[in-house]
Amino acid sequence: MVDSKPVPTCESIRQPCSASSLNPSSGPLISPFAKDRVTSLIASAEQDGGKILLDGRNIKTPEKYPYGNFVGPTIIQGGTSMKCYECVHSRSCFNGS
């Protein structure tokens, strides 16, 4: 059983901001490649049978940054055999492997 308290908390910070914003709650990823990597890992969690409790793939981007590399908060419920878990656990998703 997963505690559902994080979902409303994360939903409250779904509006991305730039680093220069006065009150940023989340910023963009470093590159389009990084954004594609993150969104593909979220998709792989679904394909591996995970449940997406909060999906940040289609977040509304700030008008000032229509091409920003934003991905909103995402919560995934699933097992440790999922590709996304293995990637984060091994840290290979952070070095492009």
N, C-alpha and C positions, 0 to 999 in steps of 0.2 A: 504494500500500500504506500502510495506517495503522498506526502504532505502537500496539499494544494495551496498553501500560503505563499510560496514564491511566485505563483502565476500572477495574482493581482499586483504584487509588488513590482514585478518586471513589466507588467502592462502599463504601470504608471510612468515608466521611463522610455516608452516606445518612440517618442518623438526625438529623433537624433538632432544633435547640435554640432556646430563646428568647434574646434579648439579655441577659437577667438570669441566664442559666445560668452556672455557674462555668467551664465548658469548652465554649462553643458552637463548633460546626463549620459551621453554616449557620443563617441566620435566615429569617423569613418575608418575602414581598414586601410592599410598602407597602399594597396594597388588593386587594379581590376582582377589580377591573378589571385590575390588573397581573397577577394570577395567570391570569385568563382570557386575557389577551394572550399571555403566555408559553406556556401550554398550547396555544393555537391556532397559534402559530408552530411548536411541535414537531409538531403534527398536519399542518401545511402541509408540513413537511420530508418527512414520510412520503408525502404526496400527490404531492410533486414528485419522488419517486424516491429520496429520501435513506434511509439506513439508520440506525436508532436503535440505537446501540451500548449506551447506558445511558439509560434512560427515567425521568425524575424526576416524571412526571405523577401517578402513583398512590402517592406516598410515604406511609408511615404517619406520621400527625401525633402529636405528643406528647399524652398524655392530658390534660394541663393546658390545652392549646390546641386543642380539637377543631375549631374554626372558623378556625384560623390560615390564612394565605395562603401555605402552604408548597409549593414545588416543589423536588424534589431535584436533585442534579447530573445533567446530561444531556449526552451526547456524541452528536453527529450527524455521520455521514460522508456527504458528498454534494458536488455541484457548486456553483459560485458563481451559478448561475441560479435557485437556490431562493429563494422569498419570504423565508424566515427569514434567509438570508445577506444579501439586499438590505436588509432591515430593519436588521440590526445594522450593516452596512457604512455605511448612510446615517444611522444613529442615529435614524431616524424612530420606531423602536419605543420609544425612551426619552422621546419627547415626545407620544405618543398619536396620531401621524399615521396 
